[in-house]
Amino acid sequence: MDEIMPLITAPNAMQCSRPSCQIQIRANEPYQTIRPRDANGNILGISIVCLACFKHYENKQGTLRRTIPVDDQVGFRLPVPTPPLINDICQQNIDASRIVYQGGKSPVQAVGLQLQNPYANIAPATTELSTQPLGYNPNHASYGQHRDMVKKLAAGGRGEVVFVNTSIRYLLEGQSKPKQLGMTSETLKNVPVHLKPDALKDWVMKGLATHIWRDTKEYPYSKDDFTLCGPGNVQLERYPEDPPLYDQCFKMVTKHGVTNRVFNPGQRGEVFLLIKPEIYPVYRRWIDEALDGIPRGQRTARAHIEAEAMVSQPNFATGPIPPVPEWGGSVDAGRMSLLNVKHPLVDEDGPTRPSKRVTPMNEESLGRDAVGDALRRSELKKVSGSNGTMISARGIFLPVVPLPWRELVKGSGRLELDYETNGCEAILRIQEDKHQLLDKPGAFKTAELASITLLEIPKQWDELHDHPTEHPILVSRRTPIVLKRHFIRKQRGGPRLTPSKEIESAFLEGEANVAFYAASLHQLPYDHMRAYLDQHPDSVASKLQIPETRMVHVELATGPTLVVTSKGKQKSWVKYISNASPVPLVKDGPARDVADFLSYCQHAQWDKTDGQAIVSDYQVVVLSKSLGSFTMLSDPQILTHPDLGQIFADGNIGSLFEEFPLLHKCNKFCIAFDLKPLRGSSNDQPIVVSDEESTPSSTPLPSLATHKKNLLDSLKRTKNLVVTPAETDEHLPAVHEENDQPMPSAAELKPLRRSSRTRKPKQKSYM
């Protein structure tokens, strides 16, 4: 059920609140107000609607019409003006028009016709003095309030008026620059420059009355709540006899050796009303209670001021028109005034700025040596440990989520890099500092420390984990990562340069493609182990300590640059098996078992793919000396059968793949898990296990059947990698460094083949 109130004219432009309408109500056009009810029958706040929507609500079933007397609309009963007062006002208007403005112009704007509610009850005819005279309306209340303003304007003698930019501002504790309250800004026209601070404050409050009422959520404000300030936060009320706009709108002009002050009509003045610091917390609490849905009559913000409230009769000469009360409640004739409000941080003895605290003096010194040490610690080299430049870039983040090997082989799964559909926004922070590099630059890329902050959850992670806290990178949390960036050289030994976008995208997307398939291939040995242990729970293999290795999470990030990222703050590298030989490079130490296990992984991959693909170039990022720190694998390569062609870029060396059966040496893991010996291996060597038993997985995983035809189709699908690049037209500046390792030119790089749907992004080149 909605309540409909009488017709009103809009002093300023506003918008119809009906969601399906949204018509703009221009200034001085009529509108209607309604009070809708929610599903529970609770009365909501007043809503402004256009006449068409008002007609809709009027004919709506269950609508209740209430005719509100004019006195109740303004919150109090207007006093009846006496005939001498009316005659005095009329005489002043005539004198001002005849004496000052001979052209017929008048500074007093006459009250126009008011649209009346056609559905309102007819007022009974009466001759009592308490009844308002015919044609009297709430606008007449402003006559008494601005009477002095009209008199001063009429006595000015000159038409020196300007435009003045005004607003309502507040000052937070500890800050020196005030902030604007909501949208309380307005340009007042025809403001006399000779107005003194008190009169100018009345003028500004009249012009901003609607804005204050709206943005303070109908707060019962008073004139004493504000301080009139000018440019530079100067309090203009300190000088009550000096016109604040006078100095702003006059300029000194020298002509024939004589200097005069000349009025500049094109100059705009600037003043604003500053909410007093001791009053602003009450305003803030009142607004918060309004946003929480607390009715106006139940808000307790004003009760939290340590001051006594006093009920007084309305004073038209100093205060604005009291606000509309809550429907159904009672309204006292008057408004609340704040008295004796003292702010604990303002010194009453001197003109202390509201933003400055009065700090008590500490008589005891902290010690000469302690103060000296604190000052010496402020040296810039000790404060800042970075010698480079921090670059913060906003771009697109695309995670590379691996698929199970069975799904890649049996299904039609492949890596799809669709930045537009699956990408999410992220902020990448890069420190352009040589000390941030993890190692010397490689043949094609650099690895350096960086950090990334995700602004939204990637779509690919919806089914990756059950809980958002298990995502590889948390949203809205800065996460340290290792950043891989591609570079080229124009000549051998020359500086590193950022390549064109096409070359850079092809190389780094190829790196992501290798990581995608390597992560799936690396799970094949674990599937074989779990299936074997389920069938042979008491075998020798159950007593082996199985290293839990995994590939780091790999993602692509585009924006000012295209990079490959992996989570973790990496320190140093250890290479277990290179892509030049399957023989492990680590012979002793805590990483020996990890190297043997990765050699077994290659054997299992060879066996489970029917000799079609293995992961090579096994290397790890070492964070500490514990064994668990030797198991986070990164930057792998994939070797495939020469019959499949060049699939995984330059790391795919066909001759080394053919030599794998001859060079591989079976170890305790190969023998314990009953892998078929290769041509260069033997299963006659003994198995040595430690006393510590590993806990096998309780999840039964069946053995993966090998289907050569499906495997060939799956690997060949990597040639048709679907890439939808994000468009960008900027690059991060390249890091120029001399005396690095020789690098191939851009022509030597072999970019990935792209589908016909691929769009080539616009990109500047530093070549």
DAZI-V630013 format. One record per run of one state. SS is the DSSP state (H for helix, E for strand, L for the rest). FROM is the first residue (numbers start at 0). TO is the last residue. Records with the same first field share a line. If there is no record, write none. Layout:
# DAZI-V630013
SS = FROM-TO, FROM-TO
This chain:
# DAZI-V630013
L = 0-1, 4-6, 9-12, 15-22, 25-28, 37-41, 49-49, 59-62, 65-68, 73-81, 100-136, 145-145, 154-159, 170-177, 192-195, 207-207, 215-221, 233-233, 238-244, 255-256, 263-266, 275-275, 291-294, 298-299, 304-307, 312-333, 338-366, 376-378, 383-387, 400-403, 410-414, 422-422, 432-432, 437-443, 454-457, 461-466, 470-473, 475-477, 486-486, 488-495, 497-499, 535-538, 543-548, 551-552, 558-561, 567-570, 577-590, 608-611, 616-616, 622-625, 630-630, 633-635, 640-640, 644-647, 651-652, 663-666, 672-706, 720-720, 724-744, 748-766
E = 2-3, 7-8, 13-14, 23-24, 29-36, 42-48, 63-64, 160-169, 178-191, 225-229, 234-234, 249-254, 257-262, 267-274, 308-311, 334-337, 388-399, 415-417, 423-431, 436-436, 444-453, 474-474, 478-485, 487-487, 496-496, 549-550, 553-557, 562-566, 571-576, 612-615, 617-621, 631-632, 636-639, 721-723
H = 50-58, 69-72, 82-99, 137-144, 146-153, 196-206, 208-214, 222-224, 230-232, 235-237, 245-248, 276-290, 295-297, 300-303, 367-375, 379-382, 404-409, 418-421, 433-435, 458-460, 467-469, 500-534, 539-542, 591-607, 626-629, 641-643, 648-650, 653-662, 667-671, 707-719, 745-747
